[in-house]
Structure formats: C-alpha cells, structure tokens
Amino acid sequence: MAVTTLAERGELSRAARSFLRTESGSAVLLLTAAVLALLWANLSESYEALWHAELALRLGGAEFARDLRHWVNDGLMVLFFFSVGLEISREMTLGELRGMRVLAAPALAAVGGLVVPAGLYLLFNAGGAGADAWGIAISTDTAVLLGVLALVGPRCPDQLRIFLLALAIVDDIGAVAAIAIFYTTRVNGAALLLAVALIAALLALRFARFWRTPVYVLIGVVLWAAVVESGVHPSVVGVVLGLLVNAYAPTPRDMARAQLLGRSFLVDPTPSRALAAQSAAAEAVSPNERLQLRIQPWSSYVIVPLFVLANAGVVLDATTLRAALGSPITWGIVVGLTAGKLFGVSAGTWVALRTGIGRVPDTLRWGQLVGGAGLCGIGFTVALFVTDLALDDPALQNQAKIGILGGSVLAALIGWSIFRLLGERGGQCAPSGLPVLPPRPWRPVA
C-alpha cells in the first residue's frame, strides 16, 4: 500500500503555512501601494520626477549610475527573486513539490497558464509595436492571488491552496526563464563568463555544505555586478543564488546536540551556554530556511510594495484611457490574463489528470479548480517588471499598465464569481476510494 505525501493528503506543511500567511498579508500592502501610485501619478508631477532622479555610486574613476526606479527594479528586486529561488529550492527538497505525480499536475497547469496567455496576446499584437511584450500576460502574482483566496474563505480548501502554491512556483520559474532568455538585449561575453565562474564556485560550496554568510554575500554582490555588465537581467542572479542555498531537514545528530546544550543551559544558565545552545539550534536548521525567515518578510512587506509604488503609477486622463481602449497591447494583456489563464490552467490540469501523469487531492472539485484557474489571471508584480523590460515607449508602457490593472481586477472578479456559483459543483477531480494513510509519527533515524 503506497504512502501518500503531505500534498496528496491535502495537508499544509509548517513552512508552507508560514509562506501563505506572509504572502497573503503582503497582498494588502501591495494593493495599497498600487492605489497610492495611481493617486500620486494623477495628482502630482513629482511622481515621475522622483523615480527618474539619478543615484550614482562612485569609487575612484569608476561610476555606477541608475535612476531610483532602476535601483528598485534591478537592485532591490533581486532580493525578491532571491526569496523566490529559496522557496523553489525548499519546496523541491522538503516541501510540496516532492514526487513526480504530485508535481506533474501543477506543473502542466502552470505551462498551460504560460503558453495560452502568450498565444492570445500575440493574436492581438503579432507584427505590431508591442509584439515583444507577450511576457507581460504570462505571470501570476502569488501574493495577490493568496490574498483573494482569503476572501473566498471556506469555498477554497487547503488542498487547493497547496495546488495553487505549487503552480505559482512553477509559474515563477517560467517567468524568470522568459526574462533571462527573451528580454536580454546585449551580451558581454567576458562578464558573462565571470558570472558563470562565480555560479560554479557557489555550486561547489553547496555540495560541500559550506555556509558562511559574508562569503555568500561577497560572491553575490560581485555576481550581480557581473550579470548587470553582461546584459542579462539581474533578476536571474536572485533566483540562481536562492537555488544554490542548501535546504535539508534537521539531522538527529544536530537535534541531539541542540537538546544537550539546551539542557546544559538549564543547569547552568550562563551567557556562554545560552549562546552555545542558540547556535546549535540555529545550525540544526538549513541555511535556506534561516534565510527565508529573515528575507521573506522584507521581500513581501517592503521590497514588492516599494516596487509597485515605483512602477504602477499611470496618468488616467482622457487621452491615455482613449489610447488604451483602442490599443492591441491593452486588450492582448486583458484577454491573456482573463481568458488565457482560465483556459490554460484548466486545460493543463485536465491533461495531467486525464493521462494519469499527475494527480490532485481526491476531495477537490472541478468548480474549485476552475475558480483557482480564474484567479491565476491576477498578474501584477512580474507583469509590471516585464513591462519595463519589453517596452521603451512611455505611451505603450501606460497602455500595458492599464491592461495589467484592468485584467487583474477582471480575473479576480471572474475567479471569485466561479467560486460563488460553482465552487461546490463539477464533481471530484480524481476518483475516490484511493487509500489515504494517516501521517506516521516522527521517529529519529538510527
């Protein structure tokens, strides 16, 4: 009799619950930042003046200058993508993405949700000025998606949250790959070779299970500078660094040592014994999880809202709105985020289940999965990110931003409506009657 995994039983791991709480809470700040950006851009010209102000770093004769918006987009957002890389690595090692059949269904759903919106966008824009901006319509914003799921309430079971979390992670991989491959305009060979050498060094450190934060920070900063100089977008640096940080479960030996030092502190509560016990407990946890604990709140509550504040502002006057209503870019994004995501994610899931390649928890109904597919059209953070990379004309950027805002709002309304009307209907996604074993008690490995 096969033993089911946490994801197959529809149970959330402790780390996954923590991630959901963080991302759901940050959705409020993200939406607040978007509203503030719109108000600021429409009420004062200081919005663009501030974000175009130049900030330069000089060392001797060398100078590195960017405006504030690009410092946020190319600098701070690397930490956001770093947290994405950490999450992908941990989930594939310890979390919800272990096992091919568990991963196959959300992976195929994510692929459908990437390909179909891009295709629909190109139906509107092939051969036009915005043809290269198809990447705007492909990404799902995890934070806002989870925030809307909280509003759905009991109609969205934990099993669906697990599925959508796994889907969003694969979706992030696809979006970052698209940025690296299709939105790199020039390549500096020497800088790129240096970046590859630094990545190889980090990979060697990972296999050696060597972790010293200053060493990784130093290599990371040099790697970022090399990638910026190479012409590849530095978001790739964040993901690569996150993937190369070790993720592993605490070993019985490490836990026994932490327990021994903790008892020693209870017997003799001196500062030195307290520090030793604290150090042993921290070392029992993998560097990946320790870094997530420190970085994810900054990423979710500071960096992403600041990025939205810097990029979501668009002047909504009569001229801009009229141009957007007649723009194939705007309509391509709206249709891609609404119809494209809904159909692509649903079709990908159906193929995985129909062919037997993947499976989902047996209690999920098709109405719930289709509702989740509709909500996957909420594209915000990465969509704004790609807009800055794909479009140089400010007028076209405004049309794209209006499409992102309008398409995301419509996708949220469509998904919420499906949950309201069909959430408990449609039949189960997988045949019932399969054995589901209770979780086994934890025992240390001999």
Secondary structure, DSSP 4 states (H G I P E B T S, - for coil): -PPPPHHHHTPPPHHHHHHHHHHHHHHHHHHHHHHHHHHHHHH-THHHHHHT-EEEEEETTEEEEEEHHHHIIIIIHHHHHHHHHHHHHHHHHTSTT-SHHHHHHHHHHHHHHHHHHHHHHHHHHTTSTTGGGGGGGS---HHHHHHHHHHHGGGS-HHHHHHHHHHHHHHHHHHHHHHHHHS-----HHHHHHHHHHHHHHHHHHHTT---HHHHHHHHHHHHHHHHHHTS-THHHHHHHHHTS---PPPHHHHHHHHHHHHHHHHS--HHHHHHHHHHHHHHS-HHHHHHHHHHHHIIIIIHHHHHHHH------HHHHHHHHT-HHHHHHHHIIIIIHHHHHHHHHHHHHHHTS----TT-BHHHHHHHHHHTT---HHHHHHHHHH---HHHHHHHHHHHHHHHHHHHHHHHHHHHHHTT-S-BSS-S----PPPPPP----
